[in-house]
Every structure is written in structure tokens, then in C-alpha cells.
């Protein structure tokens, strides 16, 4: 990819979870009374992900604070319990937001979810509906896999499987080995280490660990698409029609979305790309659009 922003300077905070585990947040500081941009990263993402640096830089330019919420096992330290994270797990996001609301009653949050982070964010907003905590002023979801089954089928074949899925599987296998040392027999480890597709991995790891009947049941229950109709906070969906991971046919029909939700589907942008400008000064259109939308939401304009 073209030149991107340097890794932001951050301070880590650990949040204990109600089930005895933890999640980490990396914070970029700012004025104490400033709005807060909260980023939910994509699959196996972190503060090192290019989009986090881009979003943090744009937040800093507006005088905002920012943070990236790590899914369990993604902050560089394996979580304690015999489980990982999955694409529809909204409990940790809900917990962190409610802790923030308790300690900063006047805080205003704009949230951005990237890829599966967007799926989690949208599903949480739909689950909450009118009861969403008032600190969340608006949300943006970029390159979201609204239909996890359709996306898994694309990722598990052809060039995507060779170039992308194989890399994710290597990361998953490393974590599975490490988890098995602390929790022997937590899953069928041999089957997990043989997995070369999302379907195979989710069948033997994600589904049994998190209470789903199988990978199809997991994809059905965890997909954010069915939850969009219940979203009541200003929300922007940004996807590219040429996304190699998200089939255009799986995108929600913009005509069926509730009034609070706006969809912007653009012809080009790939998956979390949306690069614009000259190669030596490249930026992401989607990151700029996200922060502009959230600025309007924070000001009560959308």
C-alpha cells in the first residue's frame, strides 16, 4: 500500500470483563473534555493496522481523543479463558462503553468499526435499538461483511484463499497452540491445526467455543445484516462494490434501511482500501468520510 501514517503514540488500559477475562484499549490522549473516537479493528487487527493510524491522525487534527478496542487475544497477550473472539460478539464493546459512561458521564463517543469490527458495532447498535447508551452519538462501519456465510464462501476459494485466508489461518493456528498449552483439550486441537478455510476453522473452534451448533449457525447468528433495521443512532455504512471479501450481492438494500442508517456504496475501494491522492501522499477517502460524518453526529447535525 502507499505511504500511510506512522503508528500513533498510545497508552494501554485494561478492562476486566464480567466473566473474569480482560480486554485492552490503546488510547491516544487529548483534551479531557474532547469527544472520543473509538475504533473496532478488523480480523486480527491492532493499533499497527494502517486504518487505525489514519483514523487517529484525523481525530487528532480535530482535537479529539481516540482509542482502539482490542478483541480478545488481539492485543499481544492471550486472553485468560478458553475462548477467543468472534464476529458477532458484542458483550465486550457493551461493557467498555458502559464503563466509560459511568466514569465520564458527559463523554461523547463516535465509533468506527472496520470489517468484522464494523459487523460487531452494527450488531450491537441493532441489539440496543432505542436503548443504546446516550454517550454514542454516531457510528460508521467500513467494509463490513454483513452476511458472514456469503463472505466465508468467497474467502475459502480461489485467489482469496491463497493470498488472504492462508495468512489468517496461520495466525489462528498460533493462537490455538498457545491456548492449548494453558487449556489442554479446549477444542479438537488437531482438527484446528489442520484447518485451511474459515468454514473448517469455525466448525471446530469458533462454533463449539461460543455455543453455536456449527459454523452455519454461527454465521447466521453473528451476521449484522438482520440487525440493521433496529438501529436508531446516526450510522453510516461504507462499502466498495469491488471488495474481494464482501460480494456486492450481499450488501444490504439501501432502500430498506431505517432512517438513522445511510449507505454509501462506491465502485472502487477494495477491502478497507479507498486510497486517494498521489502515491507519496496517499490517504483513505473512507477514513475522512467517517470522521466527517461523526463530527456532524457529535454536533447533532445528522
VMD Tcl script that draws the C-alpha trace (Angstrom):
set ca {
  {0.00 0.00 0.00}
  {1.07 3.60 -0.50}
  {2.58 5.58 2.32}
  {0.47 5.59 5.44}
  {0.58 7.30 8.78}
  {3.08 6.40 11.45}
  {1.94 4.33 14.39}
  {0.25 6.64 16.91}
  {1.62 7.12 20.44}
  {-0.77 5.36 22.80}
  {-1.29 4.35 26.41}
  {-2.83 0.98 27.22}
  {-5.72 0.43 29.62}
  {-7.01 -2.97 30.68}
  {-10.70 -3.55 31.34}
  {-11.70 -6.55 33.44}
  {-14.73 -8.31 32.00}
  {-17.67 -9.72 33.96}
  {-16.65 -13.29 33.08}
  {-13.19 -12.95 34.66}
  {-11.26 -12.20 31.48}
  {-9.98 -8.87 30.09}
  {-9.90 -6.65 27.05}
  {-7.37 -3.93 26.30}
  {-7.79 -0.46 24.83}
  {-4.95 1.64 23.41}
  {-5.69 5.32 23.97}
  {-4.40 8.37 22.13}
  {-4.60 11.28 24.54}
  {-6.35 14.58 24.01}
  {-8.20 17.28 25.95}
  {-10.14 15.77 28.85}
  {-13.49 17.13 27.63}
  {-12.92 16.30 23.96}
  {-15.08 13.84 22.00}
  {-13.77 10.29 21.81}
  {-13.27 8.30 18.62}
  {-13.47 4.56 19.39}
  {-12.17 2.17 16.72}
  {-13.08 -1.53 16.47}
  {-10.40 -3.22 14.40}
  {-10.74 -5.84 11.70}
  {-9.81 -9.52 11.79}
  {-6.53 -9.94 13.70}
  {-6.02 -6.17 13.60}
  {-4.32 -3.85 16.08}
  {-3.04 -0.32 16.59}
  {-0.46 -1.20 13.92}
  {-3.18 -1.54 11.28}
  {-2.97 1.21 8.70}
  {-6.56 2.35 9.18}
  {-6.06 2.90 12.92}
  {-3.20 5.29 12.25}
  {-5.26 7.10 9.63}
  {-8.31 7.47 11.85}
  {-6.23 8.53 14.87}
  {-4.46 11.17 12.80}
  {-7.76 12.62 11.62}
  {-9.13 12.56 15.17}
  {-6.06 14.40 16.47}
  {-6.49 17.05 13.76}
  {-9.96 17.78 15.18}
  {-8.72 17.86 18.76}
  {-10.40 14.58 19.69}
  {-9.21 11.71 21.83}
  {-9.15 8.24 20.29}
  {-8.91 4.60 21.27}
  {-8.79 1.18 19.66}
  {-10.68 -1.58 21.45}
  {-8.97 -4.95 21.05}
  {-10.93 -8.12 20.64}
  {-9.82 -10.88 22.99}
  {-6.38 -12.28 22.07}
  {-5.53 -9.42 19.68}
  {-3.66 -7.02 21.98}
  {-0.46 -9.08 22.06}
  {-1.39 -11.04 25.17}
  {-3.58 -14.11 25.05}
  {-6.81 -13.78 26.99}
  {-7.29 -15.93 30.09}
  {-10.37 -18.02 29.33}
  {-10.66 -21.00 26.97}
  {-12.24 -18.86 24.25}
  {-11.25 -16.24 21.67}
  {-13.38 -13.61 19.93}
  {-15.84 -13.92 17.10}
  {-17.52 -11.72 14.52}
  {-20.78 -11.31 16.42}
  {-19.53 -10.97 19.99}
  {-20.88 -7.63 21.26}
  {-20.56 -8.12 25.03}
  {-17.09 -6.59 25.39}
  {-17.99 -3.48 23.39}
  {-21.09 -3.03 25.53}
  {-19.07 -3.47 28.73}
  {-16.37 -0.96 27.80}
  {-18.90 1.66 26.68}
  {-20.83 1.35 29.93}
  {-17.65 1.67 31.99}
  {-16.78 4.82 30.04}
  {-20.28 6.20 30.60}
  {-20.02 5.61 34.36}
  {-16.66 7.31 34.78}
  {-17.22 10.13 32.24}
  {-20.95 10.89 32.31}
  {-20.60 13.70 29.76}
  {-18.37 11.90 27.27}
  {-19.48 11.83 23.63}
  {-18.34 8.88 21.51}
  {-18.17 8.40 17.77}
  {-17.46 4.77 16.87}
  {-15.85 3.33 13.75}
  {-15.87 -0.39 13.01}
  {-13.60 -1.86 10.36}
  {-14.58 -5.11 8.60}
  {-15.61 -7.55 11.37}
  {-15.26 -4.66 13.82}
  {-17.98 -2.99 11.79}
  {-20.08 -6.15 11.97}
  {-19.75 -6.15 15.78}
  {-20.58 -2.44 16.00}
  {-23.68 -2.69 13.80}
  {-24.95 -5.81 15.56}
  {-24.54 -4.09 18.94}
  {-26.40 -1.00 17.72}
  {-29.22 -3.19 16.43}
  {-29.39 -5.18 19.64}
  {-29.63 -1.97 21.66}
  {-32.07 -0.12 19.42}
  {-33.61 2.82 21.27}
  {-31.85 1.73 24.47}
  {-28.33 2.35 23.14}
  {-26.31 4.27 25.76}
  {-26.62 8.02 25.10}
  {-22.85 8.54 25.01}
  {-22.75 7.04 21.47}
  {-23.54 9.92 19.15}
  {-22.95 8.12 15.87}
  {-21.24 5.24 14.14}
  {-19.51 4.38 10.88}
  {-18.93 0.84 9.59}
  {-16.39 0.32 6.80}
  {-16.03 -2.77 4.55}
  {-18.48 -4.80 6.62}
  {-19.25 -8.50 5.99}
  {-22.99 -8.14 6.59}
  {-23.57 -11.78 5.56}
  {-20.81 -13.90 7.09}
  {-21.74 -17.06 5.22}
  {-21.52 -15.34 1.83}
  {-18.17 -13.80 2.77}
  {-16.72 -17.06 4.13}
  {-17.60 -18.80 0.87}
  {-15.70 -16.14 -1.08}
  {-12.70 -16.25 1.26}
  {-12.48 -20.05 1.17}
  {-11.87 -20.39 -2.56}
  {-9.62 -19.18 -5.34}
  {-7.11 -16.38 -5.01}
  {-8.60 -15.07 -1.78}
  {-7.93 -18.41 -0.10}
  {-4.31 -18.42 -1.26}
  {-3.46 -14.79 -0.57}
  {-5.56 -13.90 2.46}
  {-7.24 -16.82 4.20}
  {-3.95 -18.71 4.47}
  {-2.43 -15.79 6.36}
  {-5.34 -15.59 8.79}
  {-5.18 -19.34 9.35}
  {-1.51 -19.15 10.31}
  {-2.36 -16.55 12.95}
  {-5.29 -18.62 14.22}
  {-3.13 -21.75 14.46}
  {-0.50 -19.92 16.52}
  {-3.14 -18.77 18.98}
  {-4.73 -22.20 19.13}
  {-1.40 -23.83 20.01}
  {-0.76 -21.23 22.71}
  {-4.26 -21.59 24.14}
  {-3.94 -25.37 24.20}
  {-0.90 -25.07 26.46}
  {-2.99 -23.22 29.07}
  {-6.23 -25.15 28.46}
  {-5.46 -28.64 27.12}
  {-8.35 -30.10 25.18}
  {-10.30 -26.83 24.98}
  {-11.11 -27.76 21.36}
  {-10.11 -30.52 18.95}
  {-6.64 -29.04 18.56}
  {-5.52 -31.44 15.84}
  {-8.55 -30.59 13.72}
  {-8.00 -26.88 14.36}
  {-4.38 -27.10 13.22}
  {-5.48 -28.88 10.04}
  {-8.00 -26.15 9.16}
  {-7.22 -24.28 5.96}
  {-10.54 -22.49 5.47}
  {-12.78 -20.29 7.59}
  {-15.53 -22.89 7.42}
  {-13.25 -25.65 8.73}
  {-11.80 -23.47 11.49}
  {-15.14 -22.07 12.59}
  {-16.62 -25.59 12.62}
  {-14.06 -26.95 15.09}
  {-13.12 -23.81 17.07}
  {-15.45 -20.81 16.88}
  {-18.76 -22.67 16.96}
  {-18.11 -25.07 19.87}
  {-16.26 -22.47 21.94}
  {-19.05 -19.92 21.73}
  {-22.19 -22.01 21.86}
  {-23.14 -22.33 18.20}
  {-24.38 -25.58 16.69}
  {-21.92 -25.42 13.79}
  {-20.29 -22.87 11.50}
  {-23.51 -22.21 9.56}
  {-25.39 -21.46 12.79}
  {-22.53 -19.16 13.82}
  {-22.58 -17.25 10.53}
  {-26.35 -16.89 10.70}
  {-26.49 -15.64 14.28}
  {-23.40 -13.41 14.13}
  {-24.14 -11.55 10.88}
  {-25.07 -7.90 11.34}
  {-27.39 -7.65 8.31}
  {-30.58 -8.69 10.14}
  {-29.91 -6.16 12.93}
  {-29.71 -3.07 10.73}
  {-33.47 -2.48 10.82}
  {-33.31 -1.86 14.59}
  {-30.53 0.77 14.58}
  {-31.65 4.16 15.89}
  {-28.37 6.12 16.13}
  {-26.94 8.01 13.13}
  {-24.96 5.36 11.27}
  {-23.04 5.34 8.00}
  {-22.24 2.18 6.02}
  {-19.27 2.42 3.64}
  {-18.51 -0.49 1.30}
  {-16.85 -0.87 -2.08}
  {-18.57 -2.81 -4.85}
  {-15.20 -4.30 -5.81}
  {-14.43 -5.60 -2.30}
  {-12.75 -9.00 -2.82}
  {-14.04 -10.29 0.53}
  {-17.62 -8.94 0.53}
  {-19.75 -9.87 -2.51}
  {-21.71 -6.91 -3.81}
  {-24.84 -9.09 -3.87}
  {-24.59 -9.48 -0.08}
  {-24.78 -5.74 0.64}
  {-28.00 -4.55 2.30}
  {-30.52 -2.84 0.05}
  {-30.18 0.84 0.88}
  {-33.90 1.33 0.23}
  {-34.79 -0.95 3.16}
  {-32.62 0.72 5.78}
  {-34.17 2.63 8.69}
  {-34.00 6.44 8.73}
  {-30.96 6.52 11.03}
  {-28.83 4.42 8.65}
  {-27.24 5.69 5.45}
  {-25.38 3.51 2.94}
  {-22.64 4.74 0.63}
  {-21.55 2.00 -1.76}
  {-18.77 3.18 -4.05}
  {-17.49 1.45 -7.20}
  {-13.88 1.11 -6.08}
  {-12.05 0.82 -2.77}
  {-11.40 -2.86 -2.26}
  {-11.41 -4.07 1.33}
  {-10.51 -1.26 3.74}
  {-8.62 0.50 0.94}
  {-10.36 3.53 -0.58}
  {-6.97 5.07 -1.41}
  {-6.95 8.51 -2.96}
  {-4.28 11.08 -3.83}
  {-0.79 10.75 -5.19}
  {1.25 7.68 -4.16}
  {3.59 9.69 -1.97}
  {0.66 11.49 -0.26}
  {-1.99 8.81 -0.32}
  {-4.91 8.97 2.08}
  {-8.09 6.96 2.62}
  {-11.33 8.51 1.42}
  {-13.31 6.26 3.79}
  {-11.39 7.39 6.87}
  {-12.01 11.04 6.02}
  {-15.66 10.38 5.29}
  {-16.03 8.53 8.60}
  {-14.60 11.34 10.69}
  {-16.63 13.98 8.82}
  {-19.83 12.00 9.42}
  {-19.05 11.54 13.10}
  {-18.23 15.24 13.50}
  {-21.72 16.05 12.22}
  {-23.28 13.44 14.52}
  {-21.39 14.79 17.52}
  {-22.72 18.24 16.66}
  {-26.26 16.88 16.35}
  {-26.44 17.58 12.62}
  {-27.32 14.06 11.47}
}
mol new
graphics top color blue
foreach p $ca { graphics top sphere $p radius 0.5 }
foreach p [lrange $ca 0 end-1] q [lrange $ca 1 end] { graphics top cylinder $p $q radius 0.2 }
display resetview
